[in-house]
Amino acid sequence: MFQFLFFPLLLCSTLVFGQTNGLPDFTGLVEKHGAAVVNISAVQNASTLNNQAIPEFPGIPENSPFYDFFRRHMQPFSGPRKSEPKSLGSGFIISSDGYILTNAHVIETADKITVKLNDKREYAAEIVGADRKTDIALLKINATDLPKVTQGNPENLKVGEWVVAIGSPFGFEHSVTAGIVSAKGRSLAQENYVPFIQTDVAINPGNSGGPLFNMKGEVVGINSQIYSRTGGFMGLSFAIPINVATEIADQLKVSGKVSRGRIGVMIQEVTKELAESFGLAESKGALVVSVEKGSPADRAGIKARDIILSFDEKQIATSSDLPRIVGNTKPGSKVFLQVWRDGALKKIKVEVGDTPSDQTAEKRKQKPDVKTEDPNRLGLILSEITAEQKKQLEIANGLLVEEVQSGIASRTGIRSGDIIMGLNSKDVKTTEQFNELLNQVKSGKNIALLIKRGEMTTFITMKLTDDDDKQ
């Protein structure tokens, strides 16, 4: 009886794991494909280092909640700055004539790049092009008959299957780590164009730009980011799918830059509460928070508070789908959008524009003069904004949050200095109008406030309760 019961369990184990002899053996994979992995180092001129303010985590202010959330795999610079070689990351050869893929953040501060092969040969590398939005860079070295990787299809990856990373963590060249695919199509903060592969492969500073292999020895991704509060590996790492990387590399190789579509909207996820607020049966699509003036979306008539449900007949299940679909659309294309507006479906035709080059601009903002009002149902003291102040803030309407007292607003993160631009589907222009709209909402119902904070605009949802009626 015992043998009869034991046999099916053993058979089940074989079917699930595909083997009966323990963990997989990675030695053949590493021996065959490891030679195509390279170490990337650089020399930075002293003048560049001294004159350039290099933040510990580029683009993320120290007071941001994301400051210690997603850390690039670049070791922070500290102390005296000297002109000396520094190991920055990893890369891999994609063609035998010397083209190499890596991360854009690995080489973005470099004056002179050196690529070191597995056989210890070193070459000066030329930057063919780099794309910050996907964090992909293409390098070229003057060499031939080089070992190259075999590219796989990330679409065939399954959650739970084994994957292997090879790179140079902390400068330790050709280190091998392994793990499993934890999730696919993962969206990360400030990363709009990449459906990341999440793994639990041990990744550390210096692994950036290195390949992620499947068990067939095919490259399925480029190791790019980690989740960490310490700067080291904490069990969550993220790779750029190789098909995304090669599409970018092909454009960089031809023109040195990337052309991608854009329509000029700022969006956010449609939560269950937001869907209820806008009368949408399901929490799907991308909620338009703001529309850039003069953009393709503006010219087509797309408005803030529209929920984009499909783009060029491609369904938008989550807000992260839209940037990728639009970005992959050829500029100049004329496509139809299906949007949810004022409780009904609407079809809108838009001509896709071209994404401009990265540029920075500082806009001077002045805090508006205020006139205080009594706290409203949410516990907010609001003030109206003058026409001149609206012009300075580049908004058409809105109310300034002067003070946040106890109440639901304080619990949902609204703070002094925020600008409330809308409530559900309505623009707000006066405190009287805002309070009238607010008082029309019954206890137990969700509301959505359109909030502008600095350069960011987003919807915040909250459910009104009986306690809020006592404010």
Secondary structure, 3 states (H helix, E strand, C coil): CHHHHHHHHHHHHHHHHCCCCCCCCCHHHHHHHHHHEEEEEEECCHHHHHHCCCCCCCCCCCCCCCCCCEEECCCCCCCCCCCCEEEEEEEEECCCCCEEEECHHHHCCCCEEEEECCCCCEEEEEEEEEECCCCEEEEEECCCCCCCCEECCHHHCCCCCEEEEEECHHHCCCEEEEEEEEEEEEEECCEEEEEEEEECCCCCCCCCCCEEECCCCEEEEEEEEEECCCCCCCCCEEEEEHHHHHHHHHHHHHHCCCCCEECCEEEEECCHHHHHHCCCCCCCCEEEEEECCCCHHHHHCCCCCCEEEEECCEECCCCCHHHHHHHCCCCCCEEEEEEEECCEEEEEEEECEECCCCCCCCCCCCCCCCCCCCCCCCCEEEEECCHHHHHHHCCCCCEEEEEECCCHHHHCCCCCCCEEEEECCEECCCHHHHHHHHHCCCCCCEEEEEEEECCEEEEEEEECCCCHHHC
